[in-house]
Amino acid sequence: MKMHTTELPRTMGISLIHSETDPALSLAPYSDLAPENVAFVERFHQSIPFYRPTPLVSLENLSRRLGVGGIYVKNESLRFAEFGLNAFKGMGGIFAVGQVICRQLGLDPETTTYAQLNSPEVREKTRDMVFITTTDGNHGRGVAWAAHQYGCRSYVYMPKGSAPSRVEAIKRVGAEDCIVTDMNYDDTVKLTARLARENGWHLVQDTAWAGYEEIPQLIVQGYTTLGHEAVTQMEAIGAGAPTHVFLQAGVGSLAGSLIGYYAQLLPRRPRFIIVEPTMVACFYHSASIGDGEPHGVQSAENTIMAGLNCGQPSIGVWPVIRDLATDYIACDDDLTEEGMRLYANPVPGDEAIVSGESAAVGLGLVNRILSEPALAAFRDTLGLDQNSRILLISTEGATDPVGYDRVVHGR
Ligand SMILES: Cc1ncc(COP(=O)(O)O)c(C=O)c1O
């Protein structure tokens, strides 16, 4: 349980709730994210012939300019890029779909390799398996792609207003069909859950609700590999462990994954900062109510951070985020636009990164908080100073190329 919270008044499009976490809290409830219990996840990823860690980029000149020890960016735009995925979600998809197949066929989920799942005998048995999911883009692309890699079929549903380029991208990676509904994200999830029940299909959703928790937790475990990559890469360049990890949240699966994993992996627990769009900040809202329960908000129809436009926290990760996140930030869309442009046109000497709408908000925030005198209280509350080693996860590339061009190139 949280001990004490402070809310800073909204300034320059940013709101912040800081909460004291209990250093003596037992992490036993999160043992499925303990390093020894997810080692097999990374082994599975490593058994995939086309798996490669994505690069970690050090924005050395920017961090010098902003007066922090370092800013390190995990560049997920290059994840499974040769398949056109360009986002972290494929890590959860390929692992979770593989695990569902193991369970269906009675194969050992901890030792079965990617090659075994793709053997002719297994493919003979799985070719009639059908997967279904709801997505605002990247998750569905990851699931459709994963199902296709294993020789299975998939149907992907999207909420109204989804960008046509995202629909096309999902079809391109092998979905049987990708259907845009006239409902919001949360109602579309309900529809796909019903279709799965009626047709005997496998629902692979990255958000959990009462009675549907096992598969989302596999996805959460699937993301720990990228978390391990990031800290191993920081260590390898002599940067040490992060002191601050900014995690943008939609349903919270990525954030919950890295928080639960890092809290048990790293000798000193970093600050975990949850970042959401102001218009659909369900974790922020839940933290501000502060009764220990998750509270939903209406999904927004107009944040450009499409991957973060989820109104309900996943109940699978809610406890770990409630107990271990130190800060919750809700911020306006212009922050992510600023982040996208700064990634694309970095401080001279730093490497450029293609970073999409749901990926760049952490950098936009850090940059604004550290360069605007009016935000000094935010900097101090977050404890950002010359000793801070900030880890950002740039979770996608230009997955909506039209939107990316508009923001970055003004076209
Ligand atoms: C690019 C990107 N970043 C971050 C997220 C947030 O992940 P989660 O929904 O697990 O909180 C998403 C989710 O779709 C996403 O697509």
The ligand as a MOL file (V3000), in Angstrom:
LIG
                    3D

  0  0  0     0  0            999 V3000
M  V30 BEGIN CTAB
M  V30 COUNTS 16 16 0 0 0
M  V30 BEGIN ATOM
M  V30 1 C 3.7920 2.1710 -28.9260 0
M  V30 2 C 3.1450 1.8540 -27.6380 0
M  V30 3 N 3.6990 2.2730 -26.5110 0
M  V30 4 C 3.1570 1.9910 -25.3170 0
M  V30 5 C 1.9880 1.2650 -25.2130 0
M  V30 6 C 1.4020 1.0110 -23.8670 0
M  V30 7 O 1.4570 -0.3130 -23.4870 0
M  V30 8 P 0.3910 -0.9220 -22.4870 0
M  V30 9 O -0.9470 -0.8940 -23.1540 0
M  V30 10 O 0.9030 -2.2600 -22.1900 0
M  V30 11 O 0.3730 -0.0110 -21.2970 0
M  V30 12 C 1.3770 0.8000 -26.3710 0
M  V30 13 C 0.1560 0.0190 -26.3100 0
M  V30 14 O -0.5070 -0.2190 -27.3070 0
M  V30 15 C 1.9660 1.0960 -27.6070 0
M  V30 16 O 1.4370 0.6720 -28.7590 0
M  V30 END ATOM
M  V30 BEGIN BOND
M  V30 1 1 1 2
M  V30 2 1 2 3
M  V30 3 2 2 15
M  V30 4 2 3 4
M  V30 5 1 4 5
M  V30 6 1 5 6
M  V30 7 2 5 12
M  V30 8 1 6 7
M  V30 9 1 7 8
M  V30 10 2 8 9
M  V30 11 1 8 10
M  V30 12 1 8 11
M  V30 13 1 12 13
M  V30 14 1 12 15
M  V30 15 2 13 14
M  V30 16 1 15 16
M  V30 END BOND
M  V30 END CTAB
M  END
